[in-house]
Amino acid sequence: MTAEKRASTAIAVLQDWARALNEKSLIEGAYLLGSLIYRDGSQFGEYSDVDLVLALTDEQAPTRRFSILQSVQTSKKQLELNLREEATQATHSAVL
């Protein structure tokens, strides 16, 4: 699998995850950085990490913000599993 295809697949998974968090009003926005988006993902390798920034609204009370962060953390664990599954499926379906 090419780096660009790997990046495109990861971005699709991340967009779905961020959209779900946004629909639940857990985040205001999500921003990708690093090799995933640099030069259209051409440097996003098999062992690259994902650099992600989540924006919360400033209007949240401290207890609500803590609750949101707990929900995001739980959701992040599932995101990591989904990303790993996508990467594994792509690797196993590659033509040799």
C-alpha positions in Angstrom: 0.0 0.0 0.0 1.3 3.4 -0.9 1.8 6.1 1.8 -0.8 8.3 0.1 -3.4 5.5 0.2 -2.5 4.7 3.9 -2.9 8.4 4.7 -6.2 8.6 2.9 -7.6 5.6 4.7 -6.5 7.0 8.1 -8.0 10.4 7.4 -11.3 8.8 6.5 -11.4 6.9 9.8 -10.4 10.1 11.7 -13.1 12.1 9.9 -15.8 9.7 10.9 -14.5 9.7 14.5 -14.4 13.5 14.7 -17.8 13.9 13.1 -19.3 11.5 15.7 -17.7 13.5 18.6 -18.9 16.8 17.1 -22.5 15.4 16.7 -22.4 14.6 20.4 -21.2 18.1 21.2 -18.0 16.7 22.7 -15.7 18.8 20.4 -15.8 21.9 18.4 -13.2 20.9 15.9 -10.4 18.5 15.0 -7.1 19.3 13.3 -4.6 17.0 11.8 -0.9 17.8 11.7 2.4 16.1 10.7 3.2 13.4 8.1 -0.5 12.4 7.7 -1.2 15.6 5.8 2.2 16.9 4.8 2.7 16.5 1.0 -0.6 14.7 0.7 0.5 12.0 3.1 3.5 10.9 1.0 5.6 10.5 4.1 3.0 8.7 6.2 4.6 5.4 6.8 3.6 2.1 8.3 5.0 3.1 11.6 3.9 6.8 11.6 1.9 8.2 14.3 -1.2 10.5 14.0 -0.8 14.1 15.3 -4.3 15.3 16.2 -5.6 18.4 18.0 -9.1 18.5 19.4 -10.8 21.9 20.1 -13.3 22.2 22.9 -15.6 25.1 23.5 -14.5 27.7 26.1 -17.9 27.8 27.5 -17.8 24.5 29.4 -17.8 24.4 33.2 -14.8 22.5 34.6 -16.8 19.5 35.6 -18.4 19.3 32.1 -15.0 19.7 30.5 -13.7 16.8 32.6 -16.6 14.6 31.6 -16.0 15.5 27.9 -12.4 14.6 28.2 -13.3 11.2 29.7 -15.7 10.5 26.9 -13.1 11.5 24.3 -10.5 9.2 26.0 -12.9 6.3 25.8 -13.7 7.0 22.2 -10.0 7.4 21.4 -9.4 3.8 22.4 -11.9 2.6 19.8 -10.4 5.0 17.3 -7.0 3.4 17.8 -8.5 -0.1 17.3 -10.3 1.1 14.1 -7.1 2.6 12.7 -5.2 -0.6 13.4 -7.9 -2.7 11.8 -7.9 -0.6 8.7 -4.1 -0.7 8.5 -4.1 -4.5 9.0 -6.8 -5.1 6.3 -4.9 -2.9 3.9 -1.7 -4.8 4.5 -3.3 -8.2 4.2 -5.1 -7.3 1.0 -2.0 -5.9 -0.7 -1.0 -7.6 -3.9 2.4 -9.4 -3.5 
